[in-house]
Amino acid sequence: MGPYNIEGETTEIRLLRSIVELCGRILMAPTSEQRESLRGTAYALRAELLKLVEAIPIPDETDVARTRGEFEPRPMMIRGSS
């Protein structure tokens, strides 16, 4: 699975699902100690999710040109005869 696979579940999607599930568990946990433990896990997963999201590359114009095959022409190098 590549980084841009829309149909598969990426690590980011799985982390987000886990955070949502933990939030539901927090609401149902019977003791404050259990809620606090679940909250700590949710905070840690959220921090990891943010790191992953921030690491997703955003294509710049060079990437666009490379993808489209629109390379800037390079000046021809003329070598002198020796």
NORQUIJO-V995460 format. One line per field, one symbol per residue. ss: DSSP state (A for helix, B for strand, O for the rest). phi: phi as a letter, one per 30 degrees, with the letter a starting at -180 (. if undefined). burial: b if it has 9 or more other C-alpha atoms within 8 Angstrom, else e. A space follows every 50 residues. Layout:
ss->???
phi->???
burial->???
//
This chain:
ss->OOOOOOOOOOAAAAAAAAAAAAAAAAAAOOOAAAAAAAAAAAAAAAAAAA AAAAOOOOOOAAAAAAAAOOOOOOOOOOOOOO
phi->.ddcdddcddeddddddddddddddedcddbddddddddddddddddddd dddddddcdcddddddddicdddcddcccddc
burial->eeeeeeeeeeebebbbebbeebbebbeebeeeebbeebbeebeebbeebe ebeeeeeeeeeeebbbeeeeeeeeeeeeeeee
//
